[in-house]
Amino acid sequence: MSIDECKRALMKMESNKTPGTDGLTLECYRYFWNAVSKFMVESLNNTFQHRSLSISQWQGIISFVPKKNNNAEYLTNWRPVSLLNVDFKIATKTIALRFLAKHNASL
C-alpha cells in the first residue's frame, strides 16, 4: 500500500460518520494526513506482511439503531450498525479500489 493509494481511498470516503473504538473520525485523518500518513501506511503494510491485524484494527462496536419512521418498541424495527476504526476502513477501501482498477483495466 502506498500513501497516495490510501489518501485516494480516504478522500473517496463519506464524511460525517461515527468513529470506531479509537474515537478518530474520518475528518481527523483528513486534517492530520500529512502528519500521520507515513506511520499509518507503515502499520497497514506491516499488518499485511504478517497477516495479522492489531487489536484496534479488528475491534469494532455493534450497536442497534432504530429504523426511521417505525415503532421502536419492536425488535424488528431496529438495525445493527458496526462501528469500525477509520484506519481499518482506509485499508479496506484501498484494497477495494485496487480490485476495481484491475477489473476496469481488464475490460
Helices and strands as residue ranges (DSSP letters): H 3-12, H 26-31, H 33-50, H 55-58, E 60-66, G 75-77, E 78-84, H 86-106
